[in-house]
Amino acid sequence: MCVSYIAAKYGLAQTLVSHHLRLLRAARVLRADRCGKQIFCVATDEHVKLVISDMAEHECEHPPSEFDESPKEE
């Protein structure tokens, strides 16, 4: 995924996303592939790819608003 896509999808500043992705690249969890002006981040390990895929699938099934609601008292 590219930085601008991640930032837009989650409503975050591109600088914040870039900073966190830079830390993950430094830890060799991700690698960066440049395509023109865009940089795409790719997981370097198959297990990491599966974890990210599972998280993305879970996020799609359970939008953040479901988790933000406080439990209702009876």
N, CA, C and O of each residue as an XYZ file, in Angstrom:
296
protein
N       0.844     -1.176      0.000
C       0.000      0.000      0.000
C       0.884      1.233      0.000
O       2.001      1.212      0.517
N       0.379      2.294     -0.579
C       1.168      3.517     -0.571
C       0.750      4.385      0.618
O      -0.356      4.252      1.142
N       1.640      5.262      1.025
C       1.451      6.104      2.202
C       0.189      6.945      2.090
O      -0.577      7.035      3.049
N      -0.039      7.556      0.945
C      -1.204      8.435      0.795
C      -2.507      7.655      0.934
O      -3.479      8.177      1.480
N      -2.544      6.423      0.454
C      -3.746      5.589      0.576
C      -4.021      5.261      2.046
O      -5.153      5.386      2.512
N      -2.989      4.845      2.766
C      -3.151      4.504      4.182
C      -3.609      5.726      4.967
O      -4.521      5.632      5.788
N      -2.980      6.871      4.717
C      -3.336      8.100      5.430
C      -4.785      8.488      5.171
O      -5.509      8.839      6.103
N      -5.210      8.429      3.925
C      -6.585      8.802      3.579
C      -7.592      7.814      4.157
O      -8.632      8.222      4.674
N      -7.296      6.535      4.075
C      -8.226      5.500      4.554
C      -8.488      5.622      6.046
O      -9.613      5.409      6.498
N      -7.461      5.964      6.814
C      -7.608      6.003      8.268
C      -7.656      7.421      8.837
O      -7.659      7.604     10.055
N      -7.694      8.424      7.958
C      -7.806      9.804      8.420
C      -6.600     10.276      9.209
O      -6.740     10.997     10.197
N      -5.419      9.873      8.775
C      -4.184     10.240      9.463
C      -3.346     11.156      8.581
O      -3.496     11.169      7.359
N      -2.474     11.913      9.207
C      -1.554     12.765      8.458
C      -0.519     11.884      7.751
O      -0.047     10.893      8.309
N      -0.175     12.262      6.515
C       0.817     11.486      5.768
C       2.153     11.452      6.490
O       2.866     10.450      6.430
N       2.500     12.541      7.174
C       3.779     12.563      7.895
C       3.790     11.534      9.023
O       4.812     10.895      9.271
N       2.658     11.372      9.703
C       2.560     10.385     10.781
C       2.692      8.969     10.226
O       3.420      8.143     10.775
N       1.985      8.702      9.141
C       2.054      7.381      8.507
C       3.477      7.119      8.017
O       4.012      6.030      8.224
N       4.083      8.094      7.381
C       5.453      7.940      6.882
C       6.420      7.630      8.017
O       7.300      6.781      7.879
N       6.251      8.324      9.139
C       7.127      8.103     10.293
C       7.019      6.659     10.791
O       8.034      6.001     11.017
N       5.795      6.174     10.958
C       5.605      4.816     11.454
C       6.106      3.775     10.449
O       6.706      2.771     10.836
N       5.863      4.013      9.182
C       6.353      3.079      8.166
C       7.877      3.079      8.110
O       8.490      2.038      7.873
N       8.486      4.237      8.326
C       9.948      4.321      8.357
C      10.502      3.457      9.502
O      11.517      2.779      9.338
N       9.825      3.487     10.663
C      10.252      2.651     11.790
C      10.127      1.164     11.455
O      10.995      0.366     11.807
N       9.047      0.803     10.776
C       8.861     -0.595     10.381
C       9.888     -1.025      9.335
O      10.334     -2.172      9.332
N      10.261     -0.098      8.447
C      11.320     -0.413      7.466
C      12.657     -0.588      8.178
O      13.427     -1.486      7.837
N      12.937      0.261      9.162
C      14.196      0.157      9.904
C      14.283     -1.172     10.652
O      15.370     -1.722     10.829
N      13.136     -1.680     11.087
C      13.091     -2.972     11.780
C      13.035     -4.139     10.792
O      12.980     -5.300     11.197
N      13.048     -3.824      9.502
C      13.008     -4.806      8.417
C      11.720     -5.626      8.394
O      11.702     -6.780      7.965
N      10.638     -4.995      8.871
C       9.316     -5.617      8.794
C       8.709     -5.325      7.428
O       7.976     -6.143      6.873
N       9.026     -4.146      6.895
C       8.543     -3.722      5.585
C       9.716     -3.353      4.707
O      10.810     -3.059      5.188
N       9.468     -3.374      3.408
C      10.427     -2.794      2.461
C       9.652     -1.770      1.639
O       8.431     -1.862      1.517
N      10.349     -0.815      1.089
C       9.714      0.239      0.304
C      10.091      0.077     -1.160
O      11.268     -0.052     -1.497
N       9.091      0.084     -2.021
C       9.296      0.024     -3.465
C       8.778      1.321     -4.069
O       7.618      1.685     -3.870
N       9.631      2.014     -4.801
C       9.241      3.280     -5.412
C       8.695      3.035     -6.813
O       9.243      2.253     -7.590
N       7.594      3.730     -7.111
C       6.998      3.697     -8.443
C       6.661      5.144     -8.793
O       5.620      5.662     -8.391
N       7.547      5.788     -9.540
C       7.367      7.211     -9.814
C       7.547      8.007     -8.532
O       8.566      7.881     -7.854
N       6.550      8.832     -8.200
C       6.623      9.638     -6.981
C       6.063      8.907     -5.763
O       6.215      9.373     -4.634
N       5.424      7.779     -5.988
C       4.812      7.054     -4.877
C       5.737      5.971     -4.345
O       6.522      5.373     -5.081
N       5.621      5.738     -3.042
C       6.372      4.673     -2.398
C       5.366      3.671     -1.855
O       4.465      4.025     -1.095
N       5.529      2.426     -2.251
C       4.643      1.358     -1.800
C       5.378      0.514     -0.769
O       6.527      0.121     -0.974
N       4.708      0.242      0.330
C       5.298     -0.575      1.382
C       4.788     -1.999      1.266
O       3.598     -2.242      1.066
N       5.720     -2.934      1.397
C       5.407     -4.350      1.250
C       6.019     -5.092      2.434
O       7.170     -4.851      2.796
N       5.247     -5.995      3.035
C       5.769     -6.808      4.132
C       6.883     -7.707      3.609
O       6.791     -8.248      2.507
N       7.927     -7.860      4.404
C       9.082     -8.648      3.974
C       8.971    -10.118      4.335
O       9.731    -10.938      3.821
N       8.054    -10.458      5.195
C       7.931    -11.822      5.699
C       6.518    -12.344      5.451
O       5.541    -11.613      5.613
N       6.419    -13.593      5.063
C       5.105    -14.176      4.759
C       4.186    -14.176      5.977
O       2.982    -13.961      5.840
N       4.737    -14.413      7.163
C       3.918    -14.396      8.381
C       3.370    -12.997      8.649
O       2.216    -12.846      9.050
N       4.192    -11.983      8.429
C       3.752    -10.597      8.615
C       2.649    -10.275      7.615
O       1.672     -9.612      7.963
N       2.794    -10.737      6.377
C       1.753    -10.517      5.365
C       0.425    -11.107      5.819
O      -0.623    -10.486      5.646
N       0.465    -12.299      6.396
C      -0.765    -12.939      6.874
C      -1.390    -12.156      8.027
O      -2.611    -12.002      8.079
N      -0.569    -11.665      8.946
C      -1.085    -10.874     10.071
C      -1.745     -9.602      9.558
O      -2.843     -9.255      9.992
N      -1.088     -8.908      8.644
C      -1.645     -7.675      8.081
C      -2.935     -7.976      7.329
O      -3.910     -7.234      7.445
N      -2.944     -9.047      6.569
C      -4.142     -9.434      5.828
C      -5.296     -9.738      6.778
O      -6.426     -9.310      6.542
N      -5.014    -10.475      7.849
C      -6.053    -10.787      8.835
C      -6.578     -9.523      9.511
O      -7.781     -9.391      9.736
N      -5.677     -8.595      9.836
C      -6.108     -7.341     10.468
C      -6.989     -6.544      9.524
O      -8.015     -6.007      9.943
N      -6.608     -6.458      8.267
C      -7.399     -5.701      7.291
C      -8.768     -6.344      7.099
O      -9.779     -5.647      7.008
N      -8.799     -7.666      7.037
C     -10.075     -8.373      6.889
C     -10.961     -8.140      8.111
O     -12.163     -7.911      7.975
N     -10.376     -8.199      9.288
C     -11.126     -7.973     10.528
C     -11.665     -6.545     10.574
O     -12.801     -6.322     10.993
N     -10.862     -5.587     10.148
C     -11.276     -4.176     10.144
C     -12.455     -3.974      9.209
O     -13.349     -3.180      9.501
N     -12.464     -4.681      8.093
C     -13.574     -4.558      7.145
C     -14.857     -5.181      7.708
O     -15.956     -4.686      7.456
N     -14.710     -6.257      8.463
C     -15.875     -6.916      9.051
C     -16.437     -6.145     10.236
O     -17.641     -6.173     10.488
N     -15.561     -5.456     10.964
C     -15.949     -4.740     12.177
C     -15.427     -3.307     12.101
O     -14.330     -3.027     12.585
N     -16.193     -2.400     11.504
C     -15.743     -1.009     11.406
C     -15.409     -0.440     12.784
O     -15.987     -0.872     13.781
N     -14.491      0.518     12.857
C     -14.074      1.084     14.138
C     -15.231      1.563     15.005
O     -15.137      1.488     16.230
N     -16.308      2.048     14.420
C     -17.423      2.560     15.207
C     -18.027      1.479     16.100
O     -18.579      1.795     17.155
N     -17.933      0.219     15.702
C     -18.456     -0.866     16.533
C     -17.678     -0.982     17.831
O     -18.248     -1.338     18.863
N     -16.390     -0.690     17.797
C     -15.554     -0.818     18.979
C     -15.558      0.451     19.821
O     -15.220      0.403     21.004
N     -15.934      1.581     19.237
C     -15.903      2.854     19.943
C     -17.091      3.046     20.873
O     -17.038      3.882     21.775
N     -18.153      2.291     20.671
C     -19.350      2.471     21.477
C     -19.136      1.936     22.884
O     -18.556      0.868     23.076
N     -19.616      2.698     23.870
C     -19.548      2.260     25.256
C     -20.634      1.225     25.505
O     -21.702      1.289     24.896
N     -20.373      0.272     26.395
C     -21.413     -0.711     26.709
C     -22.623     -0.021     27.332
O     -22.483      0.891     28.146
N     -23.791     -0.464     26.945
C     -25.020      0.135     27.464
C     -25.378     -0.508     28.797
O     -25.372     -1.730     28.946
N     -25.689      0.353     29.757
C     -26.111     -0.149     31.063
C     -27.610     -0.340     31.060
O     -28.344      0.442     30.455
N     -28.061     -1.372     31.731
C     -29.497     -1.648     31.786
C     -30.081     -1.139     33.068
O     -31.282     -1.279     33.298
